[in-house]
Amino acid sequence: MKILAIDGAFGGFRCAVRIDAKNVVHEAIEAGATLERGLDAVHRALAAARIAGHDLDRLAVCTGPGSFTGLRIAISFAKSLALGWEKPLVAIGSFDLVEFGISEVPYAAIICAREGVISVRLTLKGEKLTQSGPTANVCEWIAERSADARLTTIDAPEDVLAALGERGKLVHNLESESPALVLAQLAESRESERSVHQVRPDYGDLPPARLPARSR
């Protein structure tokens, strides 16, 4: 199976090509350049793998939570390429990527959508709970629901680790693998969407916006 995976949820832009159960190419560019250079990264990845878009069996894209702008661009790219090449598109959430290979319970997959705001999926014995919002509020929510003092987190930044420590949590922080590489691997066994139009971003928390004042 030949898969192109595209991710823009975690800052920057990443794509990977996986052929016959092996990751063969990985490309990454910095945040802020996704719109201008994202498709060029895809072109380089396919060229390095020595395949054309029409040779792919499927595409995969991360749907979030994560970067508001990064998600919008990456999902738009993935949809356009899937439609143009007439290939199925597999949509996989960010939590599934960062939790890949983790078995210790309880643990919390934490994703920073923007400064001061996080999304978390807390895995307890037989239960998964999700929450998004200001860092302090979400850390309080985690502490209230995980009775075990020890907690494994994944990709938690320093302010989150400090907030959990203040609430009596003994935290073991792990680093996840490259999201695009994991995305390509998971896409081998996931069902594709019936239509690319069903693929929508999950921002976790509403983007910052202010409604204009209503004139009287």
Beta strands, then each sheet from edge to edge (+ up, - down):
strand 1: 2-7
strand 2: 13-19
strand 3: 22-29
strand 4: 58-62
strand 5: 89-92
strand 6: 107-114
strand 7: 117-124
strand 8: 127-134
strand 9: 150-154
strand 10: 170-174
sheet 1: 3+ 2- 1+ 4+ 5+
sheet 2: 8+ 7- 6+ 9+ 10+
end
